[in-house]
Amino acid sequence: MWVHNWNRWQRQPFKRYISLFLIVLCLSSAIAACSPSNSANTGRKELTLVSYAVTRAAYKKIIPLFVEYWREKTGEIVTFGQSYGGSGSQTRAVIDGLEADIVALALSADTQQLQEAGLIKPGWEKKTPNGDGIAYRSVGVIVTREGNPKNIQDWEDLARDDVSVITANPKTSGGARWNYMALWGRVTQTGGTEEQAQDFVTKVYANVPVLTRDAREATDAFFGQKQGDVLINYENELILAKQQGQNLPYIIPDINISIDSPIAVVDSYVDQRGNREVAEAFVQFLFTPAAQREFAKVGFRPVVPEVVAEFADTYPQISNLFTIEDFGGWSQVSPKFFADGAIFDDIQANIARP
């Protein structure tokens, strides 16, 4: 019976082709139902966050908060690819093709490089709730040896002949540029001239036995190799170290620079990946009290007034706190101080090395 019907079916080509078409259509529908591109799965997004190394502890807590917030608001499931490393190397990686939806870098100069490369549109900083793109802050600190045997109290002590200072090279380390500008501002932001500032900074760098390539190498030279009497570092690093069981002695100078860390959406990549809405929502979320508290818990100074007040005991107020904008912003600072043949090169040329 089955053979008879099969032979009959073969003799009716039109009906046969219609049947095959229907079979293929049904199979195609079944495959589509299981495909990741099906509308049942359009409620999934993957964001890529590229940041500098010490922010990992904060984002470890913040990302799950955002994932839950976005799921409740939209029904979408968001997953995150994350990359952490030195801010300069992260910047170069994004320029070279690392498809970041969001970048959280150590200084606005790095974000500016992405803008100059055509990846971020001008005005990115104005898209954040505070209008300046800064999501969290820190300040400079002076780490001393146990018991502070050299009796270091302020930046000016680093110019003494009997003090050896460890810091990275601002020509190669973005973080070290904050150190340099803190020293420069110690003079110019208290009424001194630029000539006096250059003289002071020259004396400090004359006390630096070796300029390490980056902040991590500087930390290793101070703690691992026991070089130097003091290490210029950042408040957030010392607070995080304390939470990890290392209670290191340090001083927060009362004349200090606000180390401002920006956040930005990488326009070119979010548009390619169709992630603009959720990426911009994540940036906005970083300015909520819930996210700001997580930054504050791991050593970063919050920028939302409500949370600043909550953590007032953790982060002492600085009487003279200046910013990079007091020097014209990074667009002026970088070429003036750190370009080849600029002021830092002059300082190094005037230091007599043994």
C-alpha positions as CSV (number, residue, x, y, z in Angstrom):
1,M,0.0,0.0,0.0
2,W,2.7,2.5,0.9
3,V,4.7,1.6,-2.3
4,H,1.6,2.2,-4.4
5,N,0.9,5.6,-2.8
6,W,4.6,6.6,-3.2
7,N,4.5,5.7,-6.9
8,R,1.4,7.7,-7.3
9,W,3.0,10.7,-5.5
10,Q,5.9,10.5,-7.9
11,R,3.6,10.7,-10.9
12,Q,2.2,14.1,-9.7
13,P,5.1,16.5,-9.9
14,F,3.1,19.7,-9.1
15,K,1.7,18.2,-5.9
16,R,5.1,16.8,-5.1
17,Y,6.8,20.2,-5.3
18,I,4.1,21.9,-3.3
19,S,4.5,19.3,-0.6
20,L,8.3,19.7,-0.6
21,F,7.9,23.4,-0.4
22,L,5.6,23.0,2.7
23,I,8.1,20.7,4.3
24,V,11.0,23.1,3.8
25,L,8.8,26.0,5.0
26,C,8.0,24.1,8.2
27,L,11.6,23.1,8.7
28,S,12.7,26.7,8.2
29,S,10.2,27.9,10.8
30,A,11.4,25.3,13.3
31,I,15.0,26.3,12.8
32,A,14.2,29.9,13.1
33,A,12.4,29.2,16.4
34,C,15.6,27.8,17.8
35,S,17.9,30.5,16.2
36,P,19.5,33.2,18.4
37,S,18.2,35.8,16.0
38,N,14.6,34.9,16.7
39,S,12.4,37.6,18.1
40,A,12.1,35.5,21.3
41,N,15.8,36.3,21.8
42,T,16.0,39.9,20.7
43,G,15.7,40.7,24.4
44,R,19.4,39.9,24.9
45,K,22.3,42.5,24.6
46,E,26.0,42.2,25.2
47,L,28.0,45.3,26.2
48,T,31.7,45.5,26.2
49,L,33.3,47.7,29.0
50,V,36.9,48.7,28.7
51,S,38.4,50.2,31.8
52,Y,41.6,50.7,33.7
53,A,42.8,48.1,36.1
54,V,41.9,49.4,39.6
55,T,38.2,50.0,38.7
56,R,37.5,46.2,38.5
57,A,36.4,45.9,42.1
58,A,33.8,48.6,41.7
59,Y,32.3,47.3,38.4
60,K,32.2,43.8,39.9
61,K,29.4,45.1,42.1
62,I,27.9,47.7,39.8
63,I,27.3,45.5,36.7
64,P,24.9,43.1,38.5
65,L,22.9,46.0,39.8
66,F,22.6,47.4,36.3
67,V,21.7,44.1,34.8
68,E,18.8,43.7,37.3
69,Y,17.7,47.3,36.8
70,W,17.6,47.0,33.0
71,R,15.8,43.6,33.1
72,E,13.1,45.1,35.3
73,K,12.8,48.2,33.2
74,T,12.8,46.6,29.7
75,G,12.7,42.8,30.0
76,E,16.1,42.6,28.2
77,I,18.9,40.5,29.5
78,V,22.3,42.3,29.4
79,T,25.7,40.5,29.6
80,F,29.0,42.2,29.8
81,G,32.4,41.6,28.2
82,Q,35.0,43.3,30.3
83,S,38.6,44.3,29.8
84,Y,40.9,45.9,32.4
85,G,44.4,47.1,32.1
86,G,46.6,50.3,32.0
87,S,44.6,53.2,30.8
88,G,47.1,54.1,28.0
89,S,47.2,50.5,26.7
90,Q,43.4,50.2,26.8
91,T,43.1,53.4,24.8
92,R,45.4,52.1,22.1
93,A,43.6,48.8,22.0
94,V,40.3,50.5,21.4
95,I,41.8,52.6,18.6
96,D,43.3,49.4,17.1
97,G,39.9,47.7,17.0
98,L,38.8,46.5,20.4
99,E,35.1,47.1,20.0
100,A,34.3,48.8,23.3
101,D,30.7,50.1,23.8
102,I,31.8,52.0,26.9
103,V,35.3,53.2,28.0
104,A,36.1,54.2,31.6
105,L,39.7,55.5,31.4
106,A,42.0,57.1,33.9
107,L,42.1,60.6,32.4
108,S,40.2,62.6,29.9
109,A,43.3,62.9,27.7
110,D,42.9,59.2,26.9
111,T,39.2,59.7,26.0
112,Q,40.2,62.7,23.9
113,Q,42.5,60.4,21.9
114,L,39.5,58.2,21.0
115,Q,37.7,61.4,20.0
116,E,40.6,62.4,17.8
117,A,40.6,58.9,16.2
118,G,37.0,59.5,15.2
119,L,35.5,56.8,17.6
120,I,33.8,59.2,20.0
121,K,31.9,62.3,19.0
122,P,32.8,65.7,20.4
123,G,30.6,66.7,23.4
124,W,30.7,63.3,25.0
125,E,31.2,64.7,28.4
126,K,28.0,66.8,28.3
127,K,25.9,63.7,27.9
128,T,26.4,62.7,31.6
129,P,24.1,64.0,34.4
130,N,26.9,66.2,35.9
131,G,27.8,67.6,32.4
132,D,31.5,66.9,32.7
133,G,31.8,63.2,32.1
134,I,33.5,62.5,35.4
135,A,32.0,59.5,37.2
136,Y,34.3,59.3,40.2
137,R,37.4,60.9,41.6
138,S,40.5,60.4,43.7
139,V,43.4,62.5,45.1
140,G,47.1,62.2,45.3
141,V,48.7,60.7,48.4
142,I,52.3,60.2,49.7
143,V,53.0,56.7,50.9
144,T,55.8,56.6,53.5
145,R,57.8,53.9,55.1
146,E,56.5,52.4,58.3
147,G,56.6,55.0,61.1
148,N,57.4,57.8,58.6
149,P,61.1,58.0,59.5
150,K,61.7,61.0,57.2
151,N,58.8,62.9,58.8
152,I,57.2,63.6,55.5
153,Q,54.2,66.0,55.8
154,D,53.5,67.6,52.5
155,W,54.6,67.8,48.8
156,E,57.3,70.3,49.6
157,D,59.1,67.7,51.7
158,L,59.7,65.7,48.5
159,A,62.2,68.3,47.3
160,R,64.5,67.8,50.3
161,D,67.9,66.5,49.7
162,D,67.5,63.6,52.1
163,V,64.3,62.2,50.5
164,S,64.2,59.6,47.7
165,V,60.9,59.6,45.7
166,I,59.4,56.8,43.6
167,T,57.0,57.8,40.8
168,A,56.5,56.6,37.2
169,N,57.6,58.5,34.1
170,P,54.8,60.9,33.0
171,K,56.1,60.5,29.4
172,T,54.9,56.9,29.4
173,S,52.4,56.7,32.3
174,G,49.0,58.5,32.2
175,G,48.7,58.1,36.0
176,A,52.1,59.6,36.6
177,R,50.9,62.8,34.9
178,W,48.5,63.3,37.7
179,N,51.5,63.1,40.1
180,Y,53.4,65.7,38.1
181,M,50.5,68.1,38.0
182,A,49.9,67.7,41.7
183,L,53.5,68.9,42.3
184,W,53.2,71.7,39.8
185,G,49.9,72.9,41.2
186,R,51.4,72.8,44.7
187,V,53.2,76.0,43.6
188,T,51.0,77.7,41.0
189,Q,47.7,77.1,42.9
190,T,49.1,78.8,46.0
191,G,50.3,82.0,44.4
192,G,53.7,80.9,43.0
193,T,54.9,81.5,39.5
194,E,55.5,78.9,36.7
195,E,59.2,79.5,37.1
196,Q,59.0,78.7,40.8
197,A,56.9,75.6,40.0
198,Q,59.5,74.4,37.5
199,D,62.3,74.9,40.0
200,F,60.3,72.9,42.7
201,V,59.3,70.1,40.3
202,T,62.9,69.8,39.1
203,K,64.1,69.3,42.7
204,V,61.6,66.6,43.3
205,Y,62.4,64.7,40.1
206,A,66.1,65.0,40.9
207,N,65.2,62.8,44.0
208,V,63.7,60.1,41.8
209,P,66.4,57.4,41.4
210,V,64.6,55.7,38.4
211,L,61.5,56.7,36.4
212,T,59.5,53.5,36.0
213,R,57.4,52.8,32.9
214,D,54.1,52.8,34.8
215,A,52.4,53.1,38.2
216,R,52.6,49.3,38.7
217,E,56.3,49.2,38.3
218,A,56.6,52.2,40.6
219,T,54.7,50.3,43.3
220,D,56.8,47.2,42.8
221,A,60.0,49.3,43.1
222,F,58.8,50.8,46.4
223,F,57.4,47.8,48.1
224,G,59.0,44.9,46.3
225,Q,62.5,46.3,45.8
226,K,62.4,48.6,48.8
227,Q,63.6,51.6,46.8
228,G,62.8,55.1,47.9
229,D,61.5,56.8,51.1
230,V,58.2,57.7,49.6
231,L,55.9,56.7,46.8
232,I,53.5,59.0,45.1
233,N,50.2,57.2,44.7
234,Y,46.4,57.6,44.7
235,E,44.0,57.5,47.6
236,N,41.7,54.9,46.0
237,E,44.6,52.4,45.7
238,L,45.5,52.8,49.3
239,I,41.9,52.4,50.5
240,L,41.5,49.2,48.4
241,A,44.9,47.9,49.7
242,K,43.6,48.4,53.3
243,Q,40.5,46.4,52.5
244,Q,42.7,43.6,51.2
245,G,44.7,43.5,54.5
246,Q,47.5,45.9,53.7
247,N,47.3,48.9,56.1
248,L,49.9,51.2,54.5
249,P,50.9,54.5,56.0
250,Y,50.1,57.5,53.8
251,I,49.5,61.3,53.9
252,I,46.9,63.2,52.0
253,P,48.3,66.7,51.3
254,D,45.8,69.4,51.9
255,I,46.8,71.1,48.6
256,N,45.9,68.5,46.1
257,I,44.6,67.7,42.6
258,S,41.3,66.1,41.9
259,I,42.1,63.0,39.9
260,D,39.0,62.8,37.7
261,S,38.0,59.6,35.8
262,P,35.7,60.0,32.8
263,I,33.1,57.6,31.3
264,A,32.0,57.7,27.7
265,V,30.1,55.8,25.1
266,V,32.2,54.8,22.0
267,D,29.9,56.1,19.3
268,S,31.3,54.2,16.4
269,Y,31.1,50.8,18.1
270,V,27.7,51.1,19.8
271,D,26.1,52.1,16.5
272,Q,27.8,49.2,14.7
273,R,26.6,46.8,17.4
274,G,23.2,48.3,17.9
275,N,23.9,48.9,21.6
276,R,23.4,52.7,21.9
277,E,20.3,52.7,24.1
278,V,21.6,50.2,26.6
279,A,25.1,51.6,26.6
280,E,23.9,55.2,27.3
281,A,21.6,53.8,30.0
282,F,24.6,52.2,31.7
283,V,26.5,55.4,31.7
284,Q,23.5,57.2,33.2
285,F,23.2,54.4,35.8
286,L,26.8,55.1,37.0
287,F,25.5,58.4,38.5
288,T,22.8,56.8,40.5
289,P,23.3,56.7,44.3
290,A,23.4,52.8,44.1
291,A,26.3,52.8,41.7
292,Q,28.1,55.8,43.4
293,R,28.1,53.9,46.7
294,E,29.9,51.0,45.1
295,F,32.6,53.4,43.8
296,A,32.9,54.9,47.3
297,K,33.2,51.5,49.0
298,V,36.3,50.6,47.1
299,G,38.2,53.9,47.4
300,F,36.8,56.3,44.8
301,R,35.4,59.7,45.8
302,P,31.8,59.9,44.6
303,V,30.4,62.8,42.5
304,V,26.7,62.7,43.5
305,P,26.2,65.1,46.5
306,E,23.9,62.7,48.3
307,V,26.6,60.0,48.4
308,V,29.4,62.5,49.0
309,A,27.6,63.4,52.2
310,E,27.2,59.7,53.2
311,F,30.9,59.1,52.9
312,A,32.1,62.3,54.4
313,D,34.0,60.5,57.2
314,T,35.8,58.2,54.7
315,Y,37.0,61.0,52.4
316,P,38.3,64.1,54.2
317,Q,37.7,67.4,52.6
318,I,40.7,69.0,50.8
319,S,41.0,72.7,51.6
320,N,42.7,73.5,48.3
321,L,41.5,71.0,45.6
322,F,42.3,72.1,42.1
323,T,41.5,70.3,38.8
324,I,43.2,69.8,35.5
325,E,40.9,72.5,34.1
326,D,42.8,75.0,36.2
327,F,45.7,74.4,33.9
328,G,43.6,74.6,30.7
329,G,42.5,71.0,30.5
330,W,44.4,68.1,29.0
331,S,44.3,69.5,25.5
332,Q,46.7,72.2,26.8
333,V,48.5,70.3,29.5
334,S,49.7,67.4,27.4
335,P,51.5,69.4,24.7
336,K,52.8,72.0,27.2
337,F,54.3,69.6,29.6
338,F,54.7,66.1,28.1
339,A,55.3,66.4,24.4
340,D,58.8,65.8,23.1
341,G,60.8,68.9,23.9
342,A,58.2,70.3,26.3
343,I,58.7,71.3,30.0
344,F,59.2,67.8,31.4
345,D,62.0,67.2,28.9
346,D,63.6,70.5,30.0
347,I,63.4,69.4,33.6
348,Q,65.0,66.1,32.9
349,A,67.8,67.8,30.9
350,N,68.6,70.0,33.9
351,I,68.9,67.1,36.4
352,A,72.4,65.9,36.9
353,R,72.2,62.1,37.1
354,P,75.1,60.1,38.7
